[in-house]
């Protein structure tokens, strides 16, 4: 199964944060799963870390390096992803999360998130 990580799940995974649930750890480590991180998450991390946000413990450049070291696949932002945002219901106003949902739906992938608002978009979203 192709798993797309939301930004916080991706950060928690590379920093071994205790917020990462047991279920998320199991899914990330399952040999049959392929783990993806989107350019959206690297962009979000870079912006928020640059603004000094405490919930972004590493820079975008360092996060990208850690994602590669972990063996995660990187998903580019395609025009089809951007266009798909338009058809999403208004459950969530965060543009980063909306683009991640659109990517997961277009590809298709299962999006791992801890955000209950994001989980409302589709049954393909896995709340962890």
N, C-alpha and C positions, 0 to 999 in steps of 0.2 A: 504494500500500500504506500502511496506517495503522501507524505505528511508535510504540510507547510506550517511552519511555526510562527505564531504571532510574536511580536517583538519581545515582550516580557518573557514568554516561555523560552525563546531563543537565548536571551540574556541569562536567565536562570540556569539553563542547561550548561552554558559555557563557564559559568562562575560557580557551579555546584551549589546554588542557592537553596536553602531549605524550603522555600516557597514552591519549588518544583515538586509536584505531587508524585506519589508512588506510581500511579497510573501513567502519568506523563513519562516518567523514567522508563517504565516497562515498554511503552510504545517506541520511545527513542532507541532503545537497545535491541528491540526485536529484529532479528536478522532479515526478516522478510520485508521490513519497512525501509523506504528510502526517505531520508530527511532533507528537506529543502528550507532555505532561508531566502527571503525575498530582498531584492535591492531596496524595496520600500522600508524594510526594517533597518538596513544599514543607513539609509537616509534619515529615518526618524531618530536613530541613535545619535548620528552626527549632529543633527540640529539641536536636539535636547541636551546632549552632553555639552555642546558649545555654549548653551545658555546656562550651564551650571546646574541642571536638574539632577537632584540626588538619586533619582530612580534609574539613571543611566550611568552605571559605574565605570564604563570604559568608553573610549572614544570610538567613533565610527571606524577609523582605520584599524584600531586594535580589535574591535569586534569582528571586522571582516577577516583579519588574520586568524583569530580564534575559530571562527566558523569554518574556515578552510582547514585548519589543523584538526578539527573535530571530524572532518570528512563530510561535512554537510554540502549539499549541492546548492548552487546559487541560481535563483530565478530572476531573470531580467524583467523589467517592466515593458510590456508590449502595448501597442496602441489598442488592441482588443481588450486588454485589461482596463485601460483608462476609460474606454467607451462603455464597458459593462457597469461601471459605477453608476451611471445615469439611471439604470433600471432597478437599482437596489431600493428597497423600502427605506424609510427614514428612521430605522431603529437606532442608529448611532450617527453622531455628527463628526466623529474623528476621521479626518481624511485618510490617515495612514491605515486605520482599521478597515475602512470601507474599501480601499484599494486591495488590501490583503484578502478580504472576502471575495471581491471580484476576481482576483487571480485564482483563488481556490475553485471558484465556480467555473471559470473559463477553461482551466487546464484539463481536466478536473483533478483536484487534490482534496485531501481532508485537512482542514485547518484546525490546529491545536491551539486553544486559547483558554485563558482563565477568566475572561470577560463575559459575564452573563448576557450583556447587551449584544455582543458579537454573536453569541451562540443562537440568538433569535433568528438569524438570517436563513439558516438552512439546517437540515438534519445531517448534512455532510460536515458540519462544524462539530468538533469534539471538545466538550468542556472538561478541562482537567484541573 
